[in-house]
Amino acid sequence: MLFNDLFREAFRTTLVRGSEEPEYLPAGSTRELAQIVFAHGYYASALHEISHWCVAGEHRRTLHDYGYWYCPDGRTPAQQRAFEQVEVKPQAIEWLFSVAAGSRFHVSVDNLSGEGASDDGSFRCRMLDQAEDYLARGLPQRAQSFFDTLKSFYGTGDTFRAAWQDDVGRVVPLYSAKEHYEAN
């Protein structure tokens, strides 16, 4: 509801519940709406897919799944590194959205039958650095609008900073102290 109220008219895009895998379906004609399909009605999936939409440029929003390749679970280490490089920004945004909504964020390396993350601690730190940069400099415009809407709707505007600091300690426990992170 929040996403559709905010973006349906301005960006001709709706968020819809799917039954299988998430995907982005661009508008097929000038009268159709693009659809962000999230998996199985999961709130976290919706936030994750919205995050990808928020970083996709105008051209990418005309392409199925923004034109990204998707290599399924069981990636090689090189494929996993490439995946993680692309995922830092959307997962940093998803994390901020989750805290704004009072929801629990889970890092996703999406490679359960492969070798997992190429370097889980480094990936978490890069996400933290990106999220902190967004907080300092502002999110991309659509992401900022949705972030502000979530804080307003869930009443987390006044408590966001404290909740964020608590969640940093949970999500990046070994690296939550900046001194420790910078020393390594």
Disulfide bonds with the S-S distance in Angstrom:
none
